[in-house]
Amino acid sequence: MPDRISRRSFLKASGTAGAAGALAGAGTVANAGAAMADTDHEVPSFPFEEATIAELGAAMAAGRLSSRRLTQAYLRRIRQIDLSGIKLNSVIEVNPDALEIARELDAERRDRGPRGPLHGIPLLVKDNFATRDKMETTAGSLALLGAEVPRDAFVIRRLRRAGAVILGKANLSEWANFRSTQSSSGWSGRAGQCLSPYVLDHNPCGSSSGSGTSIAANLAAASLGTETDGSIVCPSSHNALVGIKPTLGLTSRSGVVPIAHSQDVTGPMARTVADAATRARGHDRGRPPRPATASSRGHSYRDYRRFLDPDGLRGARIGIWREGVFGVSPEADAVAEAAIADLSRLGATVVDPADIPNVPDVFDPEFTVLLYEFKADIAAYLSELRNTSMRTLADLIAFNEANAERELRWFGQEIFLLAEATGGLDDPAYLEALATSQRVAREGIDSTMDRFDLDAIFSLTGSPPWTTDLVNGDHFLTSSSTPSAVSGYPNLTVPGGYAFGELPVGVNFIGRRWSEPTLIKLASGFEHGTRHRHAPRFLPTLGVKEFLPRDTNTRKATAATAARARSRNRARTEPSKSQQKLSGL
């Protein structure tokens, strides 16, 4: 086993899973600092702001809207505020064939009717989903520019069959944030730093950062993300979105640039629970599933919209997970306490607390598992690519060293080096870590739900967005993603409120294996009864100077009080500090 890395450093670097075509050239690699500049542009109005998939489909069915017109509108908005203007930098590449695809789908609708609810709907997908078209698949890295994938990722193939328009690729934390212990979520060598649409100098979180920012900013109807530990739920939380991290094996990750096969999942990110449920779907029945998805037989549904229920919390038993999650961010705690009151108001029986035991015991073995599996899984993925010399993790490390000015300018590749130093998947250290991490995580969730007879466990998804810091990296304070990530159980986050009126904070429902129907029901009830999401205002900053006391004595007293409060929080929340690196992979 390589030299140990602290759990705190690991959480800080993870956020993993968990531009137009011109951006593919090396000359388009953004100066990461410059990506945060120029916020004096006005954001033009948008006729489809906050429009749902159902509303867009109904307008097309009534003949009031065409897929081509809708696609054109989203492409125009991407040009106006993502590639230029305020430059959110959330779209790494647009599909040059998107308008033609939309035109063909319009003709098909007229001639034969729609294929389903996604017919003609423009979607964005994270740049680690393989697309066998004119777009690149790079995981944000310059190392894979020009590489040819053998086929569409399975979920992309299904989206095309459903009639969706693949509008483009979303920016991400390079290599799904599994490269450095000092990374900034949303930064890739290929496109630079992705911004938060709510407050531009704050961070969108997780490796699926572009998938979050783009949908919050209404650049497409919905998006696809990936998660290894936190990278669907964290960017959804930071962008006031609904994110579904499904049960491991419910959705395919075939053709997705991997981190670890024991935890990697793909899932939807959307502005409403209904839109996320429209995108959620199990394996194709009647088709021989791959080993990873074979276990989902009998547990998946073609249409998860059937579980939407505006009164979904009535009669439910919800346990509150506090230990190690609450007590670190007062602003997040305030959002959570209000949400807990809403659970009761909306008819749920609240069991408080209902803490998941032994969560800190998961962290070290989880990281060991991810290191071993990444080395093996990335080599397997690279082996199928054409037109590239990248075949192993060692090749990627060497590429980064040879291109350090562009790839290693802001942070290094410490995690790559740790992974390269591991042995094979038959190593006893790996097998023991895998067994330990999964046992502790699964027993923790199952025993808590059994003890209190719960329908779901409820907690904070994470803290409010932090200020993006390319020098020191991410500032994770708290997260609740790890038990569901390691156990392979589902986790659904919904908007819970805002800190300082502008920084989104999510709350989440965690359940047993295959409990997506229950979580969708509960989340739709919470959403219907609270309606927290609002469109972003693209504020340049929160204006920190406005919060400074004008009187010197008052300022000194405030600083002393804050220091004492930080010390108390450190003393009682040490387990959650150790979570900071893993939550965003």
ABEGO torsion letter per residue (X at the ends): XBBBBBAAAAAAAAGBXXXBAAAABAAABBBAAAAABGAABBBBBBAABGBBAAAAAAAAAAGABBAAAAAAAAAAAAAAAAABEAGAGABABBBAAAAAAAAAAAAAAAAAEBAEAABGBBBBBBAABBBBBABBBAGGBAAABGBBBABBBAAAAAAAAAGBBBAEBBBBBBGGGBABAABBBGBBAAAEBBBBAABAABBAEEAAAAAAAAAAAGABABBBBBBABGAAAAAAAAAGBBBBBBBBGABBABGBBBABAAABBBBBBBABAAAAAAABBBBBBGBBBBAAAAAABGABBABAAAABBAAAABGBBBBBBABGABGABAAAAAAAAAAAAAAAAAGBBBBOBBBBBGAAAAAAAAAAAAAAAAAAAAAAAAAABBGBABABAAAAAAAAAAAAAAAAAABBAAAAAAAAABBBAABAAAAAAAAAAAAAAAAAAAAAAAAAGBABBBBBAEBBBBBBBAAAEBBBABBAAAAAAAAGBBBBBBBAEBBGGABBBBBBBBBBBGAAAAAAAAAAAAAAAAGABBBBAGBABAGAAAABBABAAAAAAAAAAAAAAAAAAAAAAAAAAAAAAABGX
